[in-house]
């Protein structure tokens, strides 16, 4: 067994066209996987596909709104057709709504819960038979530091990501019999389009985050790749229902 070798494996990365998702998609491809970039923005999907192509790896792109079950089904079908099966699913797509709980609307609450939590369940459920048919596989859910902390300015985000941890554990227990390992990565503060407003518009919060983080900085999307490759590979065959914090020490302070 070659540890961390993903040669011949087929992966779907939702929200794989930017930020952490892009970093993981490119990282899985560099480790040998064939990758489907699933996202709503086709231009961005194709840009990452070309980036992977330039590595000499194989990639496809699929227009996919993770809240639309028909899109989920077509993305899985396209992956199977292109690569002969499905071995790895990375549930990365997510959104945030910044608002105090007393001012948050039902629409803001519902859209975040639907995208960040319900879609993880729906995509995993849809992928189950494909993963089982391949003899087993890996599901990697992308949580957050706010999976374990409360947020006064993004309560729906925190609640959704907390739910991801419990869903990860539940699926890990349910599907161990199918040789499907389900784990989560909990990124800390990573430099992405989603966190950009923290640095530009919420400077007090940005400075407090950096001061609390032992590494003394925000992370980069590529720094989540190691954990993803580990959890996608045979190295983690006896690991399921677990959470790996990639946070520069933020979660231990």
Buried (B, 14 or more C-beta within 10 A) or exposed (E): EEEBBBEEBBBBBBBBBBBBBBBBBBBBBBBBBBBBBBBBEBEBBBBBBEBBEEEEBBBBBBBBBBBBBEBBBBBBBBBBEBBEBBBBBBBBBBBBBBBEEEEBEEEBBEBBBBBBBBBBBBBBEBBBEBBBEBEBBBBBBBBBBBBBEEBEBBBBBBBBBBBBBEBBBEBBEEBBEBBBBBBBBBBBBBBBEBBEEBBEEBEEBBEEBBEBBEBEEBBEBBBBBBBBBBBBBBBBEEBBBBBBBBBBEBBEE
